[in-house]
Amino acid sequence: MKPADFHILLALAARPLHGYGIMKEVERDTGGDVTLEIGSLYRLLARLVAEGLIDDTQSKDERRRYYRITAAGKKALKSEAARLAAVVSLVRARKLLETEV
């Protein structure tokens, strides 16, 4: 899974968000290490909708579209999180990552 996809799904795991909210949540979650440009963000969201990992809905005021993670998206997110946890365990076993004391 691409890092941007992972971070979008992770942001939406907490609650539905509009595009700008997703962008800010990802930026905050990553300490600014991952930034989603507005133009590419909406292409990513459209692809994730097409893949069935998220869905979208028009808000009541019709100015914002909200996105939420689907069951398939949650499954993919959990799978990727497990894969990343295994990688971190391997990195720690090889003493490549400082561990907290």
C-alpha positions in Angstrom: 0.0 0.0 0.0 1.3 3.5 -0.8 2.1 5.6 2.2 -0.4 8.3 1.2 -3.2 5.7 1.0 -2.3 4.3 4.4 -2.3 7.7 6.0 -5.7 8.7 4.4 -7.3 5.4 5.6 -5.7 5.9 9.0 -7.2 9.5 9.2 -10.6 8.2 8.2 -10.5 5.3 10.7 -11.2 7.9 13.5 -14.2 9.6 11.8 -15.5 10.9 8.4 -13.7 13.9 7.1 -13.8 16.3 4.2 -10.8 16.6 1.9 -9.2 19.5 3.7 -9.7 17.8 7.0 -8.0 14.7 5.7 -5.1 16.8 4.5 -4.7 18.5 7.9 -5.1 15.2 9.9 -2.4 13.4 7.8 -0.1 16.4 8.3 -0.7 16.4 12.0 -0.4 12.6 12.4 3.0 12.6 10.6 4.4 15.7 12.1 4.5 17.3 8.6 6.5 14.4 7.1 3.6 13.5 4.8 1.9 16.4 3.1 -0.9 15.9 0.6 -1.2 18.5 -2.0 -4.9 19.5 -2.7 -4.7 18.5 -6.4 -3.2 15.1 -5.8 -5.4 14.5 -2.7 -8.6 14.5 -4.7 -7.1 12.1 -7.3 -6.1 9.8 -4.5 -9.6 10.0 -2.9 -11.3 9.3 -6.2 -9.1 6.2 -6.7 -9.8 5.0 -3.1 -13.5 5.4 -3.7 -13.2 3.5 -7.0 -11.3 0.7 -5.2 -14.1 0.5 -2.5 -11.8 1.4 0.3 -13.6 4.6 1.1 -16.9 6.2 0.2 -18.1 9.7 -0.1 -21.2 11.7 0.7 -22.3 15.2 0.1 -22.7 17.3 3.2 -25.9 19.0 4.1 -24.6 22.4 2.9 -23.5 20.8 -0.4 -20.2 22.6 -0.3 -18.1 19.8 1.1 -17.9 16.1 0.3 -17.2 13.9 3.3 -15.3 10.6 3.1 -15.4 7.6 5.3 -13.6 4.3 5.4 -15.5 1.2 4.3 -15.3 -2.3 5.7 -12.9 -3.2 2.9 -10.8 -0.1 3.8 -10.7 -1.2 7.4 -9.5 -4.6 6.4 -6.8 -3.2 4.1 -5.7 -0.8 6.8 -5.4 -3.5 9.4 -3.5 -5.7 7.0 -1.0 -2.9 6.2 -0.6 -2.0 9.9 0.2 -5.6 10.7 2.7 -5.7 7.8 4.4 -2.5 9.1 4.5 -3.8 12.7 6.3 -6.9 11.4 8.8 -4.8 9.6 9.4 -2.7 12.7 9.9 -5.9 14.7 12.5 -7.1 12.2 14.3 -3.7 12.3 14.4 -3.7 16.1 15.7 -7.3 16.1 18.5 -6.2 13.9 19.1 -3.2 16.2 18.6 -0.7 13.5 16.1 1.4 15.4 16.7 2.9 18.8 14.3 1.5 21.3 12.8 3.5 24.2 14.4 2.8 27.5 
